[in-house]
């Protein structure tokens, strides 16, 4: 396939998209939502084909969970598209303005990034989320889903493409060739694509970063931590620790390490042991933890850095907040970290000392999500230090340009 010709067409149509009225984009998103609902039977049938094939290939339960769609999931996909349509446009905002002594009026204006190449694995709802966010932010999106979800992605994409007007039809484009050679070739096409967003496992992200000539917006693995401070409400801490691990263990914002203040350990650890045991969570503890929870497995050094994505958790007992923060900075992945405490002073220390894109006080890390943050949807969670950081929504998919207005000024 001649991708150069296709990408030229996408670039051209992307410029048309960037100039479309927000009201027209909103009407388009509403049409896409309706078409996704109308294609429910086709999407579910395609999803069953993918699940049947994957189930016999030895994939983990967490992988299959991310792949699986049902009627509720399709309704949620459609509602996410509507939610994006109801958000304010991120384009054309005056981010700053200054009038120079020579009379020049300099405005900094938000604009689309351009063409985005989005590579993702097993979650088919990413297809509709990325399409909606791309259209609303004026960006063309080139989608490449994983081969395990090929049928499902294709059925969702068909519903989206049937909604698109001819003049911007290719600004949402699905690449069906899932070969590594094709992806690596596209990653070299920096004259057509402005940013790459890989969304998936650590090996995928590493491969994209190593092979791309195009700037990459990415997240690494989600090794998230929850710290139970000595001044925590113990019942609250148990509730949060259970939700953050068990509610959906196969996602990047679930916790993998539970850190417990030694001053709270004798009370808290038996409480969480009982709840985790009832929910079939395998616990691995440090020597200090095992003095109290004698029946759990011993944690090894690699456990503290492992993204389990299943019902396994490592438990570390620490001597105070400074050790807890040092542990998180050493073993966390700068994704989502939480403290449970009744002390505002402790929370302030935690927020200042821990380096992560999302920090929580008395709340579950499971809220790190574009929809939960009021962004309508997200393309992913970036734990990079540079723009963007955290859930990648509409505003994070913009760049800016300077508009300089004068009255004949020349530089002397």
N, C-alpha and C positions, 0 to 999 in steps of 0.2 A: 504493500500500500504506500502511496506517495504522501507521507505525512507533511512534507514541506508545503505542498499545495493546500492540503486541508488546513494547516495552521495559518497560512496566509489568509485564507477565507475567514478563519476564526478571528484573526487580528482585525480584519476589515469589519466584520460584523460586531466585534467588541467595541469598536469606536461608535457604531450606531447605538448599541446598548447603553453606553456611557452617557449618551445625550437624550435618552428617552425620559419622558415625564414619569415621575414617581407614581402617579395615578395609573398610568398604563402598565407599569411593572406590577403594581398591586393587583390589578385586574387579571394579569397573566398568572400570578401566583395563585389566585383564587381558582382559576381554570385548572391549573395543575393539580391543586388539591382535589377538585371534583373528579378529575380524570383518574387520579390514584384510587379514590374510593370506587369509581366505576370499574376499575381493573382488578378489584379484589380477588375474584376467582382465579384470574390468570396469574396474579402474583403469588397466591397461596399454592397453586399447582406447581409453579416453577420452583418455589421454595421447598416443597416436598421432594422434588427431584434432587435438589442440592443436598438436602438433609440425608436422603437415602444413600447417596453416593459417599458423603462424608462419614456417615456412621460406620461404614464398613472399612474405613481407611485408617482407623486408630486415632482419630482426633480426640482431644480432651473434651470432657463435659462442658467446660467453660467455653471452648471454641464453638461447640454445637449450640450452646445457649446464645452466644452472640449472633450466630447465623439464623436462628429460628425466628420466624414471623408467625403471628396468628391474626385473627380479625381485629383484636384490640390493638396490636402493633401497627396494623395498616391505618386504623383510625388515628392513632397517635402520629404516624408519619404525616398524614393529611393535615392534622391540626397544627403540627409544627410549621408546615408551609404557610398556613393561615396566620399563625403567630408572627412569622417573619414579615408578612405583608402588612401587619398592623404597626410595625415599628417605624420610627422616623427614619427617613433616608440619611445615610451617613455622608452623602456627597454634597459638595458645594458649601460646606460650612466654613465660615471665616474663623480659622484657628487662632490667628493673631493679626494685628494691623498696626502699622506704625507710619507716621508722617515724618519724613526727613526734613532737615533744615532747608534743603534745596528744593523742597516742594514735592518730591516724589512720594506717592502714596503706595505703600508696599503691603499687600495682603497675602496671607498664607492660607490657601484653600484646599480642602480635602478633595481627593480624586481617587478613582479606582487604581489598584495596583496594575491591572491589565489582564493578562492571561495566566491562569493558575493551573498547574498540573497536579492533580490530587490522586495519590496512590493509597489505596486502602485495602484491608483484608476482609474479614468475614462479616462485618456488619452491613447488611444491605440498606438499612435506613440512612446510612451515610450518603447514598446516592441522591435521595430527595433533599436531605439537609443541605448538601453542598450546592445542588442546583438552586435552591431557594436563596441561600446566602449569596451565591455568586450573582444571580440576577438582581437582587435587591441592592447589592453594593456596586453594581455596574461592571463586574468582572466576568469575563468568559471563563468557564471551567471545563477542563479536559479531564475526564474521569477514567481511572483505570482501577477497577475492582479486582479482588482476588478470584482465581479460577474456581475456588470452592463455592462461591456465591454467584457464579456466572449466569445461571438461569434466572435467579431472583433479580439481580441487578438489571439484566436485560429486560425483564417484564416491567420493572419500575421505570426504567429509561424510556421504554416505548410509550408509557402513559405521559411522561414529561414531554417527549418529542412531539407527540400528537397535539400538544397544547401550544407549541411555539409558532409564532408568526414567521413567515418566510425570511424577512429581512434580518432576523437574529436567530434563525433555526439552529445554527451550529455553535452558538455561544454556550450551549450545554452539549458536550460531545463525549460519548462513551467509546473508549478504545477496547475492542473485544479481544485483541491479541494480548494474551497474558504472559508471553515469553519474556524471559529476562533480557534477551538480546534487544528486543523492541524497546523495552523500558530504558535500558542503558543508552540506546541510540537517542531516544527522546530527551534524556537527561543532558545531552550535549547540545541541544537546540536552543541555546540561550538567546538567539536572535528572534525567536518566536514566542518564548515563554518567559514570564517575568518572575515567577516564584513557584517552587515545588513544595507541596505539603504531603509528607508521608504520614499515614495514620495506621498504625499497626504495631507489631511486635518489635523487639529490640533489634533483631537481625535485619528486618526490612529497613528500619530507619538508618542503621549503620551502613547498609548497602547503598542507600540513596545518598547519604552524606558523602560517602567515599567516591561515588561515581558522577555526581552532578556538577555541571558547570554553572548551574542556575542557583541563585540564592535559595536556601532551604529553611522553611519554618517547620519545626518539628518538636515532638516531645519524646523524651527517653522513657525508660520504664517507670512505672508508678510504684515505687517503694515508699508508701505513705506510713506515717507514724502517729500514734495517739499517746500522749503523756498524761498520766493521772497524777496530779500534784497532791501534796499532802493535805491541802485545804480543799480538796474536791468534795462535792456532794457525791457520796459513794453510789447511791441509787442512780443518780444521773450518769455517773461514769460507766456503770454497768450497761445502762440503756444505750449509751453512745458507742461503747466498745462492741456491743452485740450488733448494732445496726451497721457500723462501719466495716465490720468483717463479714457478716452473714447475709445482709439484705440482698447483695449481689456480689459474691466474692470474685467473679471472673472479670472485673472491670478495673481500670487503672486508678480509680479514686477510692478503692477499698483499702483498708489498712493491712499492712503485712507485719508490722512490729507494734507491740503494746509495751509501753514504757511505764513503770510504776515506781513512784517515790517510795523509798525504803520505809519512811514514816507512815505510809498508808498501806504497805504490803500485807501486813498480818490481817487487816480487815478486808481489803479489796480483793486480794488474790483468791481466797476461798469462794467469794461471791461470784467472781467471773469464771472460775473453774466450773462451778455448778451450772451456770448458764451456757458456757461453751460446750460442756459435755452433753447437755440436753440437745444441743444443735449440731452434734457430731463434728466439732471443730478439733482438729489435732493441735495440741499445744507443745511447744518446744521452749525450754527455759534455760536461763543462765544458772550458774551454781547457786547464787543467792535466791533466785526464784524457787529452785528445787528444794531449798531448805523448808519451804512452806508447802509447795505442791510436789510432793515426793513421787507421785505416780506419772508425771509427764516426762516426755523425752528430753534429753539434753540437747540444747542448741549448740551447733558448731559455728565457727566463724563465718562461713559462707551464708548461713541462714539470715544474718542481719541484712544482707544485701540482695536477698532473693525476692523477686516478685512472684509469689506463689500462684495467684489467680485461682485459688481454690480454698477450701476450708482448712487452712493451716495457718497458724500464727506463731511468731516468736515473741517471747516475753522477757524483758530485760528489767531488772531492779536496779535503780540508781540512787545515789546519795545526793539528792537535791536537784534543783532546776538547772544549775550550770552544767552538771554532768549530763542531764537529759538533753539540753540544747547541743552540747558537743557531740553526743551520740547521734542525734538527728542530722546534724551537718555532715557527719562522717559517713552515715549509712543511707540517709534519705536521698531521693532523686529530685529534690527541689520542686515537687509536685504539690502535694497537699499535706499539711501537718496540723495537728490539733492539740490543744491543752484543755483539760477539764480542771477548773479551779474556781474557788469562791473569792480568790484574791485578785483584785485588779492590778496590784503591783506585780504579782507573778505573771499575769497575762501580758503586761507591758514589757517585762523582761523577755518573755518568750517571743513576742512579736519583733522586738529589736534584735534579738540574737539569732533567730532561726532564719535561714535563707531558703525561701520557697516562694512559688508563685501565688499560693493560696494558704493563708493561715487562719485557723479557727479557734475560737474560745467558746467552750461549752456547746459545741455543735459537731455533728458528724462530717467527716471528710467527703461523704457521698454526695454532698451538695456541689462539688466542683463540676459544673456542667452548665453549658450555655443556656439551656432552657431554665434551669433552676436559678440562674443569675439574671433572668429577665431578658436574655439576648434572643429569645425565640428559638434558636438552635445554635450549633457550633460546628466548626470544621474539625476541631481537635482541641487539645490542651497543650499549650506550649510552655515548657519549663526552661526555655532559654532566658538569658538575662536581657538580650536585646529585644526590641519591638518585633512581634507582640509577645505578651506574657500572660499565662492563664488561659481561660476559655477564649478561643478565637472566633469572634462573632463579626458583626458588620463593621464596627469601627476599626477592628484589627485588620480588616481586609482593605483598608484604604491607605494611600500614601498622601502626598500633598505637592502642590506646586505654588510658586510665588507669582502673583499678578502685580505688575509694577506699572502704575499710571503716572504719566507726566504731562508737561505742557511745553515740550521742546527742550528739556534739559540736556546738556552735554557734559561729559566729564572733562575737567581741566587738570 
